Amino acid sequence: MQQTIAPTTPARTASSAHGTSSRRIGVMAMVSVLGFFAGTIGGLVGVALLMRMVSPVVWMQSGTWMVRRTAPTVLPALAPLIASTVDVFVLDGAEELPALLPLDRRTGRGVALTTDGWIVTTRTALPMERRAQPVVVTSDRRMIAADRIAYDPVSDLVFLHVTGARMSVLPLREDDLEAGVLVVMPSEDGGIVPATIRTPVAHLAPGLVHSSDRFATMLAINDGAQATPGTPLMDGAGVLVGVAVDATRAIPVAAITSALPSLFREGTVTRNTLGVRYRDTSEFGYPATRERGEGVVLTADGALPAVEPKGPAQGILRPADVILAVQDDVLTNRRPFPELLQEYPMGSRVLLRVLRDADERIVPITLAVTRGTTLMVARAGVPAASSPQSP
C-alpha cells in the first residue's frame, strides 16, 4: 500500500528571516526618503508661489526689508508707518510752489499725528525762519503746503498743520521702552530699516548743567544708517515710539504726547517751566537709588544763574538746594525733572520736596507757563501772523 506524504513547508532559517527583515527596512527607508523629497519639493513650490505673490511688495536687499510705498498689499503692521510718513521741504517765502520737488531739497521727514493734518518733525528739519514755507510730500506723492507751524519751547519738536492731507496715523506708545527693544523706521528708498534701543533714556554727558525748562532726554538708538531728522520709529506692535534727531538719537514719544493738549486746543505748544538749572545728585555723591541718583542739585552754569531772576523760583529756591520730588513723584532716571513738570496742568501750584542744609522741607511753588513760537501761513511763502515765545 503506497503511503502518501503531505507536502510540508521547510522551516525558515535565521538567514532567510534576516533577509526578509532587511528588505522591509529597505522599503520603509526608501518610502521615507521619497516622502522627504516630495515634501521638500512641495515646500519649495509653495515658497516660489508665495514669493511670486509677495515679491512686488516685500523683498530683501543688503539686509534691509524693502517695501513699495504705494503697494496696496504691504504687510499690515508696516503699511501705516509708510503711509503716515511725509517728506519735509522748506521753500523760500518768495518761491512759487513748484510742480516737482527733487529729493535733494528735502530737509527732513515727519509723521502724521492726526487725520486732519497735524504732523510732527524736528527743529533740524524745520529751523525757525519767518519767511520759510514748509511743504510736505505724502506717501502717495501729494504735495501740500503747511498753513501753521508750532515750535516746542522746551524741546526740538516742531508741529506742522496741513489741510486736506487725509493721512494714516500711528497710535502713540504709552509705556517706557526697555534697552534692546527692536524698532523699525522707514528707509530713504521707501523700505524698512531695523534699529535697536540701546538705553531707555540717555542723558547728556555727566558734568553738564541742565535746565528745568529744556528736555535733556533722548532715546539712544543704533540703526546702522544715517536717519533723516524727523524719521518716525515704530515698535513691533505698530506703535509710534519717537522721532529721530540723527542716526544715534531720537526724541521719545512722551515729549510728543505731553505737547498735544495745548496743540489741539490752541494750535500752540504750551509748557510748564520753573526757571532753574541743575545737575543730577549722582555726580555729587548723594545716596543713589537703584535707577540713578535721587534728585537734582541747583547750580549755576557759568554766567547763567542757578535760579532765573523774575522766574517762578526766585526768592523760593536757592543754589545748592536739592529737589527730591515734585508732589509724590520722586525724581529718578525714568522720571527726569523737566519731563515730570509737564505731567501737571499748565500753571499748577505744586509742592516740591527740597533738601536744604541737611534739612528736608516742603516748598509750594507755582509753575510758570511758556508758549512756543507759532507761525501761521496765509498762502505759500507769506506768514500771516506769529505768536512769539513767552519769556
C-alpha positions, 0 to 999 in steps of 0.5 A, a space after each residue: 500500500 503506497 503511503 502518501 506524504 503531505 507536502 510540508 513547508 521547510 522551516 525558515 532559517 535565521 538567514 532567510 528571516 534576516 533577509 526578509 527583515 532587511 528588505 522591509 527596512 529597505 522599503 520603509 527607508 526608501 518610502 521615507 526618503 521619497 516622502 522627504 523629497 516630495 515634501 521638500 519639493 512641495 515646500 519649495 513650490 509653495 515658497 516660489 508661489 508665495 514669493 511670486 505673490 509677495 515679491 512686488 511688495 516685500 523683498 530683501 536687499 543688503 539686509 534691509 526689508 524693502 517695501 513699495 510705498 504705494 503697494 496696496 498689499 504691504 504687510 499690515 503692521 508696516 503699511 501705516 508707518 509708510 503711509 503716515 510718513 511725509 517728506 519735509 521741504 522748506 521753500 523760500 517765502 518768495 518761491 512759487 510752489 513748484 510742480 516737482 520737488 527733487 529729493 535733494 531739497 528735502 530737509 527732513 521727514 515727519 509723521 502724521 499725528 492726526 487725520 486732519 493734518 497735524 504732523 510732527 518733525 524736528 527743529 533740524 528739519 524745520 529751523 525757525 525762519 519767518 519767511 520759510 514755507 514748509 511743504 510736505 510730500 505724502 506717501 502717495 506723492 501729494 504735495 501740500 503746503 503747511 498753513 501753521 507751524 508750532 515750535 516746542 519751547 522746551 524741546 526740538 519738536 516742531 508741529 506742522 498743520 496741513 489741510 486736506 492731507 487725509 493721512 494714516 496715523 500711528 497710535 502713540 506708545 504709552 509705556 517706557 521702552 526697555 534697552 534692546 527693544 527692536 524698532 523699525 523706521 522707514 528707509 530713504 528708498 521707501 523700505 524698512 530699516 531695523 534699529 535697536 534701543 540701546 538705553 531707555 533714556 540717555 542723558 547728556 554727558 555727566 558734568 553738564 548743567 541742565 535746565 528745568 525748562 529744556 528736555 535733556 532726554 533722548 532715546 539712544 538708538 543704533 540703526 546702522 544708517 544715517 536717519 533723516 531728522 524727523 524719521 518716525 520709529 515704530 515698535 513691533 506692535 505698530 506703535 509710534 515710539 519717537 522721532 529721530 534727531 540723527 542716526 544715534 538719537 531720537 526724541 521719545 514719544 512722551 515729549 510728543 504726547 505731553 505737547 498735544 493738549 495745548 496743540 489741539 486746543 490752541 494750535 500752540 505748544 504750551 509748557 510748564 517751566 520753573 526757571 532753574 538749572 541743575 545737575 543730577 545728585 549722582 555726580 555729587 555723591 548723594 545716596 543713589 537709588 537703584 535707577 540713578 541718583 535721587 534728585 537734582 542739585 541747583 547750580 549755576 552754569 557759568 554766567 547763567 544763574 542757578 535760579 532765573 531772576 523774575 522766574 517762578 523760583 526766585 526768592 523760593 529756591 536757592 543754589 545748592 538746594 536739592 529737589 527730591 520730588 515734585 508732589 509724590 513723584 520722586 525724581 529718578 532716571 525714568 522720571 527726569 525733572 523737566 519731563 515730570 513738570 509737564 505731567 501737571 496742568 499748565 500753571 499748577 501750584 505744586 509742592 516740591 520736596 527740597 533738601 536744604 542744609 541737611 534739612 528736608 522741607 516742603 516748598 509750594 511753588 507755582 509753575 510758570 507757563 511758556 508758549 512756543 513760537 507759532 507761525 501761521 501761513 496765509 498762502 505759500 511763502 507769506 506768514 500771516 501772523 506769529 505768536 512769539 515765545 513767552 519769556 
